[in-house]
Amino acid sequence: MKRYLCLFFSIGFLINLYGQNEVKDLKDLTKTMNLEGIRKIELDSFNNRIGLELGLAIVNYAKAKNQKIAVQVERLNHQIFLFIDDGLPADKHNWLRRKSNVAKLFEQSSLSVKTDLINGKMTLKETFALDDEDYLARGGSIPIFVKNAGMIAIVTVSGLHDEEDHKIIIEALKGKYIK
């Protein structure tokens, strides 16, 4: 089912994109389809200790930047790491869950799903019959894949503007986990 949804999503997006001549050149297409260059994180291996390291790296990066965030790292079947900074609204765990659900379902970052929806003039509710209470297509959630194994985990950040949520993951993990 996931593959059909992703295929349907991608085909609809591309038809709409090309049909309306919104893309002027290859650079525009690359920017539109791959905002920030990260749709997923691919690692050689993953375990709970790596999940903990990812979460702590993001929290420490945000702390150094004086940014208050919520961070969640989860495997597909259980949570590994959860941190919600003081002063953030009590519902931040719901924002994390909803963004993560989008990354899980589409197997790509929630920001790339948001961008594709906007460019394809689609919505999660109307196009995919997904409830707003459980799904949120905003930046800040990136799936983690293990080479030759597939998607195994999701890292999610909330608390800033959604594009900043996405960017903080990339900046905090650049070098060691993101090449």
Secondary structure, 3 states (H helix, E strand, C coil): CHHHHHHHHHHHHHHHHHHCCCCCCHHHHHHHHCHHHCCCEEECCCCHHHHHHHHHHHHHHHHHCCCCCEEEEEECCCEEEEEECCCCCCCHHHHHHHHHHHHHHHCCCHHHHHHHHHHCCCCHHHHHCCCCCCCCCCCCEEEEEECCCEEEEEEEEECCCHHHHHHHHHHHHECCCEC
